Amino acid sequence: MPKIEVIFKQLAASAVARSAQGIAVLIVLDDTDDSFDILTLTSITDLDPTLFTAGNVANIKDALAGVPSKLIVVRVDTDSATVVNDAIAALGITKYNWIGLVGGDNGDQTDLSTFIKGREAAGETKKAIVFNVTAPDSQHVVNFATSNIVYADGRTATGDVFIPRLLGLLSGIEVTLAQSATYKAFPELLSVTDQSNNDSAVAAGKLFLFNDEGTVRLSTAVNSLTTFTGDKTEDMSSILITESMDMIKTDIQATFKDSYLAKYKNKYDNQVLLISAINSYFNDLVIADILDDSFDNQAGVDIEAQRNAWLSIGKTEAAIWTDSQVKNNSFKRSVFLNADIKILDAMENFKFSVALQ
């Protein structure tokens, strides 16, 4: 068991660095060289410009400008009728954090959104940035909605061409108090087509660029989640909050799977050791300014879930067990834990009132 606590401490210590090194996937349509499907790049020096069209070389450079730890370029034939399916098949079991598509039509963008929503439903933490999809309503789908862009050098482009730039940016965000994509300035841009109402666009789950006194900036960094329930709160529409949640979920699940699963008897004493290790991990995330130091940030046995598990198999006396009795009656091979934590978001909104006497 001490090994688990050491692993959690190592994960917490490296949390900020790991969060800033996401792996991005960029899907491009290109027939220049059909001898490969996937190309992995770690810097601009890895890029052979003869393998792609000039437009896609520019797209790849834009994605690398965000400094992801790796950029995986997936090449799909330009005449493909199933662009996203072909790209996902080529990726296979390749690990990645963010994915985007440049050059496809609205149907392809919708297909990518649908794929990621399916992965979200399966409990995965992959995220996508898509262009102008109709109401994806997903914590893991970012919906970019700027229609037209004018570059500082005079070039004009439709908004989907900016997907690679944002893909690189979002995959390189650090999950600390000081890091957020909100209000990010893009000096390479001269102007963009504004939304009719910025606040309404944010409320609709759209990410967009806007003109701000001669500077083009990124709007509030939200994903497309707009339906809020008991399990899906408004906080989860923040890209930064979601990134932090995904990191914590992945760390705990991977550590349990690698160092705890099927290695210890399922009894409360062993569960307490696991809970203690998780709480130590949370404490280290407080130190890293990922969790709020004014909040308890504690994990424990999920009393209600464990009680209901016993009731579901006819153990009627479980209905009157005390919390302590529930904890000490572990359920078969299942471990029921929950946690109450507060993840810090970046400071973005500002209100300052001055009273004159």
N, C-alpha and C positions, 0 to 999 in steps of 0.2 A: 503493500500500500504506500509506503513512503515514496516509491518511484513515481506514483501518480502526482503527488504534490510537487515533486521536482519538475515534472513535465509541465504542469500548469504554470509554475513560476517562470519557466523558460518561455512558454508561450506568451505570458503577460509581458515579460521583459522585451519581447520582440514584436509586440502587437503593433506599435506605431509603424515600425519599419515594414512589417509584412503588409499592412493595410495600404501602404504607399507603393506597393509593388504588385499590383494586380496584373493578371494575364489577360490581354485583350485579343479578341478574334475579329478580324475585318474580312468580310465576304466581298469579293470583287468579281465583276463579270469581265472576262478577258480571254481572248483567243491567241494572244501574241505567241505564247509558248505553251502547248498543251501536254508537255512531257511531265508535268507535276500537278498535284492538286493542292498541296500544303507547303508553305514556306514559313519557317520560324526565324524571326529577326529579333535581335537584342539592341541594335543600334543602326543608325543610318548607314554605317560602313558595311553592313551585311547586305544591303540592297543592291541587286544587279538590275539597273534600269532597262536592260535589254529584254527582260522577261515580261514586261508589262507595257501597256500603252502609256503615253506621256501623262494622260489624265490620271491613271491609276498609280503611277509613280508619285504624282503630287498627292493623291489620297493617302498613300502609305506614309509619305513624309509627314503629312498632317497628323496621322495617328501616332507616329513616333515622337512628335513634338510634345505629347503629354507625358512622356517618359514612363510607359508601362514597363514592367519587368521583362515582359516578352510580348511581341506582337506576332500573332499567328495569322498569316494571310491565307485565306482559302480561295482558290481560283475556281470559278464555275464557268462553263461554256456560255457564251452570249446567247445561244439559241435554246438554252435550257428552259423547259416548261415548268420545272420544279426546282427553282433556284435554292430555296432554303433546305428542302429535303436532300438535295445533292450535297450541299455544304455540310449539313449535319452528318450525313453518311460518311463523308470524307474525314470529318473530325473524329468519328468513332468514340473512343474512350478518352480522348485528349482532355486534359484538365484546363479549364479557363474560368475567368470570373465575369468578364463582360464580352458582349458580342454586338456587332453592328453590321449593316449592309449598305453599300453604296452602289448606285447604278441600277438597282431594281425598280420595279414599278410599285404602286400602292398595294397591289395584291401580295407581292413578295414581302413588303414591310409588315403587312397584316399577318402573313404566315409566320414570320419571325416572332411577332408578338404572341401569337397563339402557341407557338412552340415553347416559349419561355413561361407562359402562364401554365402550361401543362407541367413543366419542370417544377414550378412553384408549388402546384398542387401536390406533387410527389415529395415535397419537402426539400428540394434542392435550392441552392442559393445563387444560381447563375442569373445574370442580369443582362438586359438588352437595352440599347437605345435605338428607337425606331423613328421614322419620319411620318408625322401627320396621319397617324392611325386613328380611326374612329373609336373613342372611348375605351381604351384597353383596360382601364380600371385595375391595375396590378401594381403591387409593391415592387416588383422586380422588372417592370417595363417603364422606361423613361420615354416620353412621347414628345419629340422635338417638333415645334410647330411654326418656325419662322419660314415664310414662303420664299423670300428673295433676299439676296445679299449682294452688296457692292463692296469689292475689295479696294484697298487703298491705292493699288496700282491701276485701277480703272476696270478690272474684270468684273463681270456680273455672273451670278450663279443662282440656281434654285437652292432652297434650303437643305435638300438632301445631301448636297456636296459637302456640307459642313459636318455631317455625321462622323467621319473619321477624326476630325479635330476634337469633337466632344467625347468620342469614344476613348481617345488617348488621355484626355483630361480626367474623365471620371474614373478610369482604371488606376490613376495615380494619386487619388485623394487620400490624405492621411486622416485617420479617425481621431483627431485631437480637437480640443476646444477651438484652436486657431484655424482649422482647415475647413473650408467649404467652397464649393464652386459658385455659390451665390455672389453676384455682382462682379464676377471675373471680367476683366477688360481684355478686349482683343484688338490690339493696335494695328493688326494687319487688315482690319475692316474699316471701311469708310462710313457705311450706313446700311440699314436693313429696313424691311417693311415691318412697321410696328403692328402690334395687336390693337384691336379696336378698344379694348379695355384690359390693362395689364392684370389688375386684381381678379377680374372674372376669368382670365386665361389661367392664372395660377390655381384658382379654385376648381377649374375644370381638369386639373392634372396635366397641364402643358408646361414644357420647358421651352423658353424662347429667348431670342436676343432682342434688345431694345436700344434705341438711341437715347443717350444721356449726355446732353450738352457737348456734343462733338465726339463723344466716346461711345463705342458699341460695347454693351455689357450683357452678361447672362442674367436672366431673371432668377427669382427664388428657386433654389435647386430642389425641385420636387419630382417625384415619380408620378405615375398616372393613377395612383390609388385615390379614389374619390368616394367609395362606399365604406363608411366607417361603422363598425359594430363593436361588440364587447371585446372581441379578439383583435380587431383591426382598428386602432385608434388613429386620430389625425396626425399624431407624432410620426407614425409609420410612413407618412407621405414624404418625409424628408429623406433625400438620398443619403445624407450623412448618417442619420439614425439607422436606416436600413443596412448600410455598409457595416456599422458597428454590430448590429444584431446578427448579421450573417457571420461575422468573424467569431463572435462569442459562441454562437450555435455550432459552428464548424469545429472550433477548438474543443468544446465539451464533448460533442459526439465522437470526434476522432480519438480523443484520449480515452473515453469509456470503451470504445470498440477495441483499441489497440492494447490497453493496459488493464482493463477491468473485466470485460465481457468473458464469461465462462471461466474466469480465473479465481473467483472467490465465491464462497457459499452465500446465498441470499438471506442474510439475517441483518437485523437492525444495527448491530455493532459494526459490521462491515459497511453498511450504508452510511453510518455516521462518519466513518473515515473518508468516504467519497465526498460527502457533503462538506466536510471540513476542508478538503482539498479544493473544491469548487469555490467555497467562500474565501479562501486564501487567494485564489485566482481573481475573484471579484475585487478584493482589497488592493491587489496590485494594479488592476485596471483603474481604480480610484486614483492611485498615485500617478498613473499615466494620463489623467484627465479625460478618460473615456467614460467613466461612471462618476456620478455626482457624489462628492464627499459629504454632503448634508443628508444623504439618504442611507438607509440600512444596507441595501444591496446584499440580501441573504437568500440562500437556497435552503430547502428543507424537504421533508417527506410531504407529498401531496396527500393530505389526510382524506379529503373527499374522494379522490380517485381510488385510493387503496381501499377505503371502506366500501365503495360501490363495487369494486372488483369482488370482494367477499360476498356482498349481497347478491351479485349476479349469479353466483353458483349455489344460492340457497342458504348461505350462512346468515340466518335472520338475526342472530344475536349481535352481529356486527353493527346493527343499527343503534345499539345502546352502549357500544364500547366508548371509553374515554379516548381522547387524542393519544394518550400514552399507550393505551392498549392497541390502538390501530397501528402505531409506529412499530410496536414490538411483534406484530403479527404480519410479517412480510408475506407477500402473496406469490406463492409458487416460484416461478422463475422471473417474475416481473419486478422492476424497480420503478416506483412512482415518485418522482421528485418534481418540485416546482421552484420557481425563484421570483422574487420581487425586486427588480432593479430599475435604476433611472439612468438612462444614457444621456450624456450631454450633447446638445446640438451647438452650432456656432451662433454667436451673437449676430443677428441680422436685422431685427426691427428696432427702431430707436424712436422714443418719444421724450421730448424735453420741454417742460413747461417752465416759463419764467413769470413770476408775479411781480408787477411793478407797484410800488407804494406811492 
